[in-house]
Amino acid sequence: MILIVLAGLCIATVPLTGGRLTALAELRLRALPVPILALALQVVLVSIVPGGNHQLHADLHIVTYVLIGLFLIANRHIPGVPLIAAGAATNALAIAVNSGVMPAARTAQRLAGLAETGHVFHNSAALAHPQLLWLGDIIPVPGPLPNVLSLGDCAIFLGMLVLLHRASRPQVAQAVPAAG
């Protein structure tokens, strides 16, 4: 939930800094159904049927990052997307080397006020022997919408800010020298 709030705050900064949200409609995104499919798959895995086969869930979690990677590669020409891709790649690496689960620091979870529940699939979890934990969910976000974030998540949000602000600015006409 905190990720949705952060995305909303990123969007809210556009008009506050003189940008036009309507300009975002002019973005020509390639392969747009791909991230929609990836997001839907993640919602199913984590929220709708978290109690299924753990290995299948973990494998499908990795597949969602492959799908997002394909979308980001297709749109790499858009300002901000390379930074988003770098963040997504670090997240994907941490997830892949930890068998489909983002490693989370127990201390970060505790400081955020989170507790894992039951024997269901968690896309982020404290693992017994995490690999590349420093790329995992190590940043606690306490409060009404507690969460733990990764450095990759931070890069994704910075990239999103770049994308939103660059795409929402009016295009400045190039000055043409007068003939003379």
QUIURTA-V298969 format. One record per helix or strand of 2 or more residues. SS is the DSSP state (helix for helix, strand for strand). FROM is the first residue (numbers start at 1). TO is the last residue. If there is no record, write none. Layout:
BEGIN
SS FROM TO
SS FROM TO
END
This chain:
BEGIN
helix 2 16
helix 21 26
helix 32 48
helix 54 74
helix 81 97
strand 102 104
helix 106 112
strand 124 125
helix 133 135
strand 139 141
strand 147 149
helix 151 167
END
